[in-house]
Amino acid sequence: MIKTVGLLAFVVASAAWPTAAQSPAPGPTECAELRNLQLPGVALSEISAEWIPAGPAPSPFAPPPATIALPAYCRFRGTLNRRQGADGQPYGIGFALALPATWNGRFLFQGGGGFNGVLSPPYGVTASGGTPALARGFAVVSTNSGHSAPGGNVLDTAFLRDQQATIDFAYQSVERVTSVAKAIIARHYAQPISRSYYTGCSTGGREAMLAAQRYPLEFDGVIAGAPNMRINYAVLGLDWIIVQLNQVAPRGANGQPATREALSSTQKQAVIEGIRNACDANDGVRDGLVFNTSACKFDPKTLVCGGKDSGAGCLTAAQADALERAFAGPRTKDGRHLYSPFPFDTGIADGAQAIIPGVLYGGFNGSSASTTDPDAAARWAESDAPSALIDTFTWTNMTTFANRGGKMIFFHGVSDPTFSALDTVDYYNRLTEANGGADTVQRWSRLFQVPGMGHCGGGSLTTDSFDLLTALVNWVERDVPPNAVVATRRVEPRITRPLCPYPRYARYSGRGDQNDAASFVCQAP
């Protein structure tokens, strides 16, 4: 924890400085001056500061050549606590801070992804509906969380050999970057920050949770998307799915099971059609999206039509059994659930168009195993020290964050093939129980499920463009809770739907255009 008296005194003193309205907006000259920045008690090195004119930038929402419009801003980069690790590798908390020419007084910490190790452009893209936080006037910071991933591979875990690098990734980089970023912002604009936010998905969602859990006085609002809350148990859930699929998958030329061919393309679509027949109309309209998720009771055995696939899309009994086991999740011999089930949803067969292929493809498709020992896996998960340090699934005491007016929004794609949406539902239910019940918790925290959406976005039918950032700001600063958030499908046919706070769901009212969110109401299951 940063306890340096000099830095704290610097931040406190900034509160007495004149407001931005009384001083000229910082421009290229003030940006260049940041190259000589020194902060009391802070080991800051590898500093750069570059003025970026207003203009288009590569869009984080769509493949090239799509772009977004960004304002003129100063891009500051630096490294905290540069050192050589015990393994001989260089470590340090790299961060990038975007300081817009016209600042709205707000600060946003942009979460990372995977195991981090890369310094993403600080735009603030998560759940922003296509208008990043930087384009709105936020000062935005991002970080590599203390290490550099070889070749930009965010799945590389070699840094876990180093004690401090593990601690930085687990939680400490969030605290340190927050303190330094706030100090730089206060100096650059000659006024303190009015509000602080954290947004992220996947690992960034876990980081948003820890921002509220461990630093309840630092952030006014957080958005946690598809949070990687307990990576060790999530791995068990993914491995379990792959093993079940491998048991019915054909063998490739190398003799190993071809996981993604466990079901043919025709059979995958038959599963989706079976889910639609069982569940799609439960929200009042057949549109390929299952909004009433709690009422979806699909049984793969209904697709069995004989001993072998006839080519018409039916399943063998073995395939149906494998799907049932895969989606139910792993259990120990005594019946203890190790990870949440995965919901049957209409995006689980999405392939190339998904960020990560759907559950019916085995997700990352990383294992050729056809057997597993859940009890042995449980012993590993329970004893893995780095996972315990990273965990944000266990802690539910949010009294300080809630009592000071903090607001917390979760979102999760129901078709997420990496982290089960039901795991986030489980956490939210426990959070509710631990903090006074649903009526109390809904005053400061809400969960939005996104049917058909994969991991943090994507899906052939889903409405995965939504602006939770505006909803969060309105909740924090105007005390207007998000009773519904309009979501838009990015591809044709274009439709809009309301995302409703759990456990409510969007149901067609029976009147009006079925493609328009205004024709739907949020209803309790």
C-alpha positions as CSV (number, residue, x, y, z in Angstrom):
1,M,0.0,0.0,0.0
2,I,1.3,3.5,-0.9
3,K,1.8,5.3,2.4
4,T,4.2,8.0,1.3
5,V,3.4,11.2,3.2
6,G,4.7,13.3,0.3
7,L,2.4,11.8,-2.3
8,L,-0.6,12.0,0.0
9,A,0.1,15.6,0.9
10,F,0.4,16.4,-2.9
11,V,-3.0,14.9,-3.6
12,V,-4.7,16.6,-0.7
13,A,-3.1,20.0,-1.5
14,S,-4.5,19.7,-5.1
15,A,-8.0,20.2,-3.7
16,A,-7.2,23.8,-3.1
17,W,-6.1,24.5,-6.6
18,P,-8.2,26.5,-9.0
19,T,-10.8,24.7,-11.2
20,A,-10.3,24.0,-14.9
21,A,-12.9,26.8,-15.6
22,Q,-10.4,29.3,-14.1
23,S,-7.4,28.0,-16.0
24,P,-6.6,27.5,-19.7
25,A,-7.3,23.9,-20.8
26,P,-4.0,22.0,-20.9
27,G,-2.6,21.6,-24.4
28,P,0.6,20.3,-26.1
29,T,2.9,22.5,-23.9
30,E,1.5,21.2,-20.7
31,C,1.6,17.7,-22.1
32,A,5.3,18.0,-22.9
33,E,6.0,19.2,-19.3
34,L,4.8,15.9,-18.0
35,R,8.0,14.3,-19.4
36,N,9.8,15.8,-16.4
37,L,7.2,14.6,-13.9
38,Q,8.4,13.6,-10.4
39,L,6.1,12.5,-7.6
40,P,7.3,12.3,-4.0
41,G,8.2,8.8,-2.9
42,V,7.2,7.2,-6.2
43,A,9.7,5.2,-8.3
44,L,8.5,6.4,-11.7
45,S,10.7,5.7,-14.8
46,E,10.5,5.3,-18.6
47,I,8.3,8.4,-18.9
48,S,6.9,9.6,-22.2
49,A,4.2,12.2,-23.0
50,E,2.8,12.7,-26.4
51,W,0.0,15.1,-27.6
52,I,-2.4,13.2,-29.9
53,P,-4.6,15.4,-32.1
54,A,-8.3,14.8,-32.4
55,G,-9.2,12.2,-35.1
56,P,-10.1,8.6,-35.9
57,A,-8.5,5.6,-34.1
58,P,-8.9,1.9,-34.7
59,S,-12.1,0.7,-33.2
60,P,-12.0,-1.7,-30.3
61,F,-15.6,-2.7,-31.2
62,A,-15.2,-4.0,-34.7
63,P,-12.6,-5.4,-37.1
64,P,-10.5,-3.1,-39.2
65,P,-11.0,-0.8,-41.0
66,A,-13.7,0.4,-38.5
67,T,-12.7,3.5,-36.5
68,I,-13.9,5.6,-33.6
69,A,-13.6,9.4,-33.1
70,L,-11.4,10.5,-30.2
71,P,-10.7,14.0,-28.9
72,A,-7.3,15.6,-28.7
73,Y,-5.5,14.2,-25.6
74,C,-2.2,13.9,-23.9
75,R,-1.0,10.3,-23.7
76,F,1.3,9.8,-20.7
77,R,3.2,6.6,-20.2
78,G,5.4,5.4,-17.4
79,T,6.6,2.4,-15.3
80,L,6.3,2.0,-11.6
81,N,8.9,0.1,-9.6
82,R,11.1,-1.1,-12.4
83,R,13.2,-4.0,-11.1
84,Q,14.8,-7.3,-12.0
85,G,12.9,-10.4,-10.8
86,A,14.4,-13.5,-9.1
87,D,14.1,-15.2,-12.4
88,G,16.3,-12.6,-14.1
89,Q,13.4,-11.1,-16.0
90,P,12.5,-7.3,-15.9
91,Y,9.3,-6.4,-14.1
92,G,7.5,-3.1,-13.5
93,I,3.9,-1.8,-13.5
94,G,3.6,-0.1,-16.9
95,F,0.6,2.2,-17.3
96,A,-0.8,4.6,-19.9
97,L,-2.9,7.6,-19.0
98,A,-5.1,9.5,-21.5
99,L,-5.7,13.2,-20.5
100,P,-8.3,14.8,-22.8
101,A,-8.0,18.4,-23.8
102,T,-11.5,19.0,-22.5
103,W,-11.9,17.1,-19.2
104,N,-15.2,16.3,-17.6
105,G,-13.6,15.9,-14.1
106,R,-14.0,12.1,-14.1
107,F,-11.4,9.4,-13.8
108,L,-11.9,5.9,-15.3
109,F,-9.6,2.8,-14.7
110,Q,-9.8,0.5,-17.7
111,G,-9.5,-3.2,-16.8
112,G,-7.3,-5.7,-18.7
113,G,-7.8,-9.2,-20.1
114,G,-6.3,-12.7,-19.9
115,F,-3.3,-12.5,-17.6
116,N,-2.6,-9.0,-18.8
117,G,1.0,-8.2,-19.7
118,V,0.1,-5.8,-22.4
119,L,-0.5,-2.0,-22.3
120,S,-3.8,-1.5,-24.1
121,P,-4.8,2.0,-25.4
122,P,-6.6,3.8,-22.6
123,Y,-9.9,4.5,-24.3
124,G,-12.4,3.1,-21.8
125,V,-14.4,0.9,-24.1
126,T,-16.1,-1.6,-21.9
127,A,-19.9,-1.4,-22.0
128,S,-19.8,2.1,-23.4
129,G,-22.2,1.5,-26.3
130,G,-19.7,2.6,-28.9
131,T,-18.7,5.9,-27.3
132,P,-15.5,5.2,-25.2
133,A,-15.0,7.1,-21.9
134,L,-12.1,9.1,-23.4
135,A,-14.5,10.4,-26.2
136,R,-16.8,11.6,-23.4
137,G,-14.1,13.6,-21.6
138,F,-12.9,11.1,-19.0
139,A,-9.3,10.8,-18.0
140,V,-8.6,7.1,-18.6
141,V,-5.8,4.8,-17.4
142,S,-4.8,1.3,-18.3
143,T,-2.0,-1.0,-17.0
144,N,-0.1,-4.2,-17.9
145,S,-0.5,-5.1,-14.1
146,G,3.3,-5.5,-13.5
147,H,4.8,-7.6,-16.3
148,S,5.2,-7.8,-20.1
149,A,3.8,-10.8,-21.9
150,P,6.1,-12.4,-24.5
151,G,4.8,-11.5,-27.9
152,G,1.8,-9.9,-26.4
153,N,0.4,-13.3,-25.4
154,V,-2.1,-12.4,-22.6
155,L,-2.4,-16.1,-21.7
156,D,1.3,-16.4,-20.7
157,T,1.7,-17.2,-17.0
158,A,5.5,-17.3,-16.7
159,F,5.4,-14.2,-14.5
160,L,3.7,-16.2,-11.7
161,R,7.2,-17.5,-10.8
162,D,8.0,-14.1,-9.4
163,Q,6.4,-13.2,-6.1
164,Q,5.9,-9.5,-6.5
165,A,4.7,-9.9,-10.1
166,T,2.0,-12.3,-8.9
167,I,1.0,-9.9,-6.2
168,D,0.9,-7.0,-8.7
169,F,-1.3,-9.0,-11.0
170,A,-3.6,-10.2,-8.2
171,Y,-4.4,-6.8,-6.8
172,Q,-1.5,-4.4,-6.0
173,S,-1.1,-2.8,-9.4
174,V,-4.7,-1.5,-9.2
175,E,-4.0,0.4,-6.0
176,R,-0.6,1.8,-7.1
177,V,-1.7,2.9,-10.6
178,T,-4.9,4.4,-9.1
179,S,-2.9,6.5,-6.6
180,V,-0.3,7.7,-9.2
181,A,-2.9,8.4,-11.9
182,K,-5.0,10.5,-9.6
183,A,-1.9,12.5,-8.6
184,I,-1.0,13.1,-12.3
185,I,-4.5,14.1,-13.2
186,A,-4.7,16.6,-10.3
187,R,-1.4,18.2,-11.3
188,H,-2.2,18.3,-15.0
189,Y,-5.6,19.9,-14.7
190,A,-4.9,21.8,-11.4
191,Q,-8.0,20.5,-9.8
192,P,-9.0,17.2,-8.1
193,I,-11.1,14.4,-9.6
194,S,-14.8,14.7,-9.1
195,R,-15.7,11.0,-9.5
196,S,-13.7,7.7,-10.0
197,Y,-14.9,4.7,-12.0
198,Y,-13.6,1.2,-12.9
199,T,-14.8,-0.8,-15.9
200,G,-13.6,-4.0,-17.3
201,C,-14.6,-7.5,-18.7
202,S,-13.1,-10.9,-18.0
203,T,-9.9,-10.2,-16.1
204,G,-11.0,-6.6,-16.2
205,G,-14.3,-7.7,-14.6
206,R,-12.4,-9.4,-11.8
207,E,-10.3,-6.2,-11.3
208,A,-13.5,-4.1,-11.1
209,M,-14.7,-6.4,-8.4
210,L,-11.5,-6.2,-6.4
211,A,-11.6,-2.4,-6.9
212,A,-14.9,-2.4,-4.9
213,Q,-13.9,-5.2,-2.6
214,R,-10.4,-4.1,-1.5
215,Y,-10.5,-0.4,-2.2
216,P,-14.0,0.7,-1.3
217,L,-12.9,4.3,-0.7
218,E,-11.2,4.8,-4.1
219,F,-14.0,4.2,-6.6
220,D,-17.6,5.6,-6.8
221,G,-18.8,3.1,-9.4
222,V,-17.6,-0.1,-11.1
223,I,-18.8,-2.2,-14.1
224,A,-17.7,-5.9,-13.8
225,G,-18.3,-7.8,-17.0
226,A,-18.0,-11.7,-17.2
227,P,-15.6,-11.6,-14.3
228,N,-12.8,-14.1,-14.0
229,M,-13.5,-14.5,-10.3
230,R,-12.0,-17.9,-9.6
231,I,-9.8,-19.0,-12.4
232,N,-8.9,-22.4,-10.8
233,Y,-12.5,-23.6,-10.6
234,A,-13.3,-22.1,-14.0
235,V,-10.5,-24.2,-15.5
236,L,-12.2,-27.3,-14.0
237,G,-15.4,-26.3,-15.6
238,L,-13.8,-25.8,-19.0
239,D,-11.8,-29.1,-18.8
240,W,-14.9,-30.9,-17.8
241,I,-16.8,-29.8,-20.9
242,I,-13.9,-30.7,-23.2
243,V,-13.6,-34.2,-21.7
244,Q,-17.3,-34.9,-22.2
245,L,-17.1,-33.8,-25.8
246,N,-14.0,-35.7,-26.4
247,Q,-15.7,-38.9,-25.3
248,V,-18.0,-38.7,-28.4
249,A,-15.7,-36.9,-30.8
250,P,-14.2,-38.5,-33.9
251,R,-10.4,-39.2,-33.9
252,G,-8.2,-37.1,-36.1
253,A,-5.2,-38.2,-38.2
254,N,-3.0,-37.9,-35.1
255,G,-5.3,-40.3,-33.2
256,Q,-6.5,-37.5,-30.8
257,P,-10.2,-36.6,-30.4
258,A,-11.3,-33.7,-32.6
259,T,-13.2,-31.8,-29.9
260,R,-14.9,-29.3,-32.2
261,E,-16.3,-32.2,-34.3
262,A,-18.0,-33.9,-31.4
263,L,-21.2,-32.7,-33.1
264,S,-21.5,-32.0,-36.8
265,S,-22.5,-28.6,-37.9
266,T,-26.0,-29.9,-38.7
267,Q,-26.2,-31.4,-35.1
268,K,-25.0,-28.1,-33.6
269,Q,-27.8,-26.2,-35.3
270,A,-30.3,-28.9,-34.3
271,V,-29.3,-28.3,-30.7
272,I,-29.9,-24.6,-31.1
273,E,-33.3,-25.2,-32.7
274,G,-34.1,-27.5,-29.8
275,I,-33.3,-24.8,-27.4
276,R,-35.4,-22.4,-29.3
277,N,-38.3,-24.8,-29.4
278,A,-38.1,-25.3,-25.6
279,C,-37.3,-21.8,-24.4
280,D,-37.4,-19.0,-27.0
281,A,-41.1,-18.2,-26.7
282,N,-41.0,-18.0,-22.9
283,D,-40.4,-14.3,-23.2
284,G,-43.4,-13.7,-25.5
285,V,-41.7,-13.7,-28.9
286,R,-39.6,-16.2,-31.0
287,D,-36.6,-14.1,-32.0
288,G,-33.6,-16.5,-31.4
289,L,-32.9,-14.9,-28.0
290,V,-33.9,-16.5,-24.7
291,F,-34.5,-13.7,-22.2
292,N,-36.4,-15.8,-19.7
293,T,-33.3,-17.8,-18.9
294,S,-34.5,-19.2,-15.5
295,A,-37.4,-20.8,-17.3
296,C,-35.3,-22.5,-20.0
297,K,-35.5,-26.3,-19.4
298,F,-33.9,-27.9,-22.5
299,D,-33.2,-31.6,-22.5
300,P,-30.7,-32.9,-25.1
301,K,-32.3,-36.3,-25.1
302,T,-35.3,-34.8,-27.0
303,L,-33.0,-34.7,-30.0
304,V,-32.2,-38.4,-30.0
305,C,-33.8,-40.1,-33.0
306,G,-32.1,-43.5,-33.2
307,G,-28.8,-45.1,-32.6
308,K,-26.8,-43.0,-35.1
309,D,-27.0,-39.6,-36.6
310,S,-29.2,-39.9,-39.6
311,G,-27.7,-36.8,-41.2
312,A,-30.8,-34.9,-40.4
313,G,-29.4,-33.3,-37.3
314,C,-30.5,-35.7,-34.6
315,L,-28.2,-36.9,-31.8
316,T,-27.0,-40.3,-30.7
317,A,-27.8,-41.2,-27.1
318,A,-24.1,-40.9,-26.3
319,Q,-23.9,-37.4,-27.7
320,A,-27.0,-36.3,-25.7
321,D,-25.6,-37.8,-22.5
322,A,-22.3,-36.0,-23.2
323,L,-24.1,-32.7,-23.6
324,E,-26.1,-33.2,-20.5
325,R,-23.0,-34.0,-18.4
326,A,-20.9,-31.2,-20.0
327,F,-23.5,-28.4,-19.2
328,A,-24.2,-29.7,-15.7
329,G,-20.6,-29.1,-14.6
330,P,-18.1,-31.2,-12.6
331,R,-19.0,-32.8,-9.3
332,T,-16.9,-34.7,-6.8
333,K,-17.7,-38.3,-5.9
334,D,-19.7,-37.1,-2.9
335,G,-21.8,-34.8,-5.1
336,R,-20.2,-31.5,-4.4
337,H,-20.5,-29.1,-7.3
338,L,-17.0,-27.7,-8.3
339,Y,-18.1,-25.1,-10.8
340,S,-21.5,-23.7,-11.9
341,P,-23.4,-25.3,-14.7
342,F,-23.3,-23.7,-18.1
343,P,-26.8,-22.5,-19.4
344,F,-28.2,-23.8,-22.6
345,D,-28.5,-20.7,-24.8
346,T,-28.8,-19.9,-28.5
347,G,-25.2,-18.6,-28.9
348,I,-23.4,-21.8,-27.8
349,A,-22.9,-22.9,-31.4
350,D,-21.3,-19.7,-32.6
351,G,-18.0,-20.4,-34.2
352,A,-15.8,-18.1,-36.2
353,Q,-17.9,-15.0,-35.6
354,A,-17.4,-15.4,-31.8
355,I,-14.5,-13.9,-29.8
356,I,-14.0,-17.4,-28.4
357,P,-15.9,-20.3,-30.1
358,G,-19.0,-21.4,-28.3
359,V,-19.4,-24.2,-25.7
360,L,-20.4,-26.8,-28.4
361,Y,-16.9,-26.3,-29.8
362,G,-15.2,-26.8,-26.5
363,G,-14.2,-23.2,-26.1
364,F,-10.4,-22.9,-26.4
365,N,-10.3,-26.6,-27.3
366,G,-7.0,-27.0,-25.4
367,S,-7.1,-30.6,-24.2
368,S,-7.2,-34.1,-25.8
369,A,-8.2,-35.9,-22.6
370,S,-11.2,-38.1,-22.5
371,T,-11.2,-38.9,-18.8
372,T,-10.9,-36.7,-15.7
373,D,-10.8,-37.2,-11.9
374,P,-12.9,-34.4,-10.4
375,D,-11.7,-35.2,-6.8
376,A,-8.1,-34.8,-7.9
377,A,-9.0,-31.6,-9.8
378,A,-10.7,-30.3,-6.6
379,R,-7.6,-31.0,-4.5
380,W,-5.5,-29.0,-7.1
381,A,-8.0,-26.1,-7.2
382,E,-8.1,-25.9,-3.4
383,S,-4.3,-25.8,-3.0
384,D,-3.4,-23.5,-5.8
385,A,-1.9,-20.5,-4.0
386,P,-1.9,-17.9,-6.9
387,S,-5.6,-18.6,-7.6
388,A,-6.4,-18.0,-4.0
389,L,-4.7,-14.7,-4.1
390,I,-6.5,-13.7,-7.3
391,D,-9.9,-14.8,-6.1
392,T,-12.8,-12.3,-6.0
393,F,-15.5,-14.9,-5.7
394,T,-15.3,-15.5,-2.0
395,W,-15.6,-12.0,-0.6
396,T,-19.1,-10.5,-0.2
397,N,-18.8,-7.9,2.6
398,M,-19.4,-4.7,0.7
399,T,-20.7,-2.6,3.6
400,T,-18.2,0.3,3.2
401,F,-18.5,0.6,-0.5
402,A,-22.3,0.5,-0.4
403,N,-22.6,2.9,2.6
404,R,-20.5,5.6,1.0
405,G,-22.7,5.6,-2.1
406,G,-20.8,3.2,-4.3
407,K,-22.6,1.6,-7.2
408,M,-21.7,-1.8,-8.8
409,I,-23.0,-3.2,-12.1
410,F,-22.4,-6.7,-13.4
411,F,-23.1,-8.0,-16.9
412,H,-22.5,-11.4,-18.4
413,G,-23.3,-13.0,-21.8
414,V,-25.5,-16.1,-21.2
415,S,-23.6,-17.9,-24.0
416,D,-20.2,-17.2,-22.5
417,P,-18.0,-20.3,-23.2
418,T,-15.2,-19.3,-20.8
419,F,-16.9,-18.3,-17.5
420,S,-20.4,-19.5,-16.8
421,A,-23.0,-16.8,-16.5
422,L,-24.5,-18.8,-13.7
423,D,-21.3,-18.4,-11.7
424,T,-21.9,-14.7,-11.8
425,V,-25.5,-15.2,-10.8
426,D,-24.3,-17.4,-7.9
427,Y,-22.0,-14.6,-6.7
428,Y,-24.7,-12.0,-7.0
429,N,-27.1,-14.2,-5.0
430,R,-24.6,-14.6,-2.3
431,L,-23.8,-10.9,-2.4
432,T,-27.5,-10.2,-2.0
433,E,-27.8,-12.6,1.0
434,A,-24.8,-11.2,2.7
435,N,-25.8,-7.5,2.4
436,G,-29.3,-7.2,3.6
437,G,-31.4,-8.9,0.8
438,A,-32.6,-8.1,-2.7
439,D,-34.4,-4.8,-1.9
440,T,-31.3,-3.4,-0.1
441,V,-28.7,-4.6,-2.6
442,Q,-30.7,-3.4,-5.6
443,R,-30.2,0.1,-4.3
444,W,-26.5,-0.1,-5.1
445,S,-25.8,-3.2,-7.3
446,R,-27.5,-4.8,-10.3
447,L,-26.8,-7.7,-12.7
448,F,-27.6,-7.7,-16.4
449,Q,-27.6,-11.0,-18.4
450,V,-27.2,-10.7,-22.1
451,P,-28.8,-13.6,-24.0
452,G,-26.8,-15.0,-27.0
453,M,-23.7,-13.1,-26.1
454,G,-20.3,-14.8,-25.8
455,H,-17.3,-13.8,-23.8
456,C,-17.5,-10.0,-23.3
457,G,-19.3,-9.6,-26.6
458,G,-20.0,-11.2,-30.0
459,G,-22.7,-13.6,-31.1
460,S,-24.7,-14.2,-34.3
461,L,-28.0,-13.1,-32.8
462,T,-27.2,-11.2,-29.7
463,T,-27.8,-7.6,-28.7
464,D,-24.3,-6.9,-27.4
465,S,-24.0,-3.1,-27.9
466,F,-25.2,-1.4,-24.7
467,D,-24.2,1.7,-22.7
468,L,-23.8,0.7,-19.1
469,L,-21.3,3.5,-18.5
470,T,-24.0,6.2,-18.9
471,A,-26.3,4.1,-16.6
472,L,-23.5,3.9,-14.0
473,V,-22.7,7.6,-14.1
474,N,-26.4,8.5,-13.8
475,W,-26.8,6.1,-10.9
476,V,-23.7,7.5,-9.0
477,E,-24.2,11.2,-9.7
478,R,-28.0,11.6,-10.1
479,D,-29.2,8.7,-8.1
480,V,-31.1,7.3,-11.1
481,P,-31.0,3.5,-10.9
482,P,-30.8,1.5,-14.2
483,N,-34.2,-0.2,-14.3
484,A,-33.5,-1.2,-17.9
485,V,-30.7,-0.6,-20.4
486,V,-31.4,-0.7,-24.2
487,A,-29.2,-3.1,-26.1
488,T,-28.7,-3.2,-29.9
489,R,-27.8,-6.0,-32.3
490,R,-24.8,-4.9,-34.3
491,V,-25.6,-7.1,-37.4
492,E,-28.7,-7.4,-39.5
493,P,-31.5,-7.7,-38.8
494,R,-31.1,-4.8,-36.4
495,I,-33.2,-5.0,-33.3
496,T,-33.2,-3.5,-29.8
497,R,-34.1,-5.1,-26.5
498,P,-34.1,-3.9,-22.9
499,L,-31.6,-5.6,-20.6
500,C,-33.4,-6.0,-17.3
501,P,-31.8,-6.2,-13.8
502,Y,-31.7,-9.8,-12.6
503,P,-33.9,-11.6,-11.8
504,R,-36.3,-9.7,-14.1
505,Y,-36.2,-10.3,-17.8
506,A,-37.4,-8.6,-21.0
507,R,-40.9,-9.8,-22.1
508,Y,-42.8,-8.8,-25.2
509,S,-45.8,-6.7,-24.1
510,G,-48.0,-8.1,-26.8
511,R,-48.3,-4.7,-28.6
512,G,-45.9,-2.9,-30.9
513,D,-42.9,-3.6,-33.1
514,Q,-41.2,-6.8,-31.9
515,N,-37.9,-5.4,-33.1
516,D,-38.2,-2.4,-30.8
517,A,-37.2,-2.3,-27.1
518,A,-40.1,0.0,-26.4
519,S,-42.4,-3.0,-27.0
520,F,-41.0,-5.0,-24.1
521,V,-41.3,-4.8,-20.3
522,C,-39.1,-6.0,-17.5
523,Q,-40.9,-8.8,-15.7
524,A,-40.2,-11.0,-12.7
525,P,-39.9,-14.7,-13.5
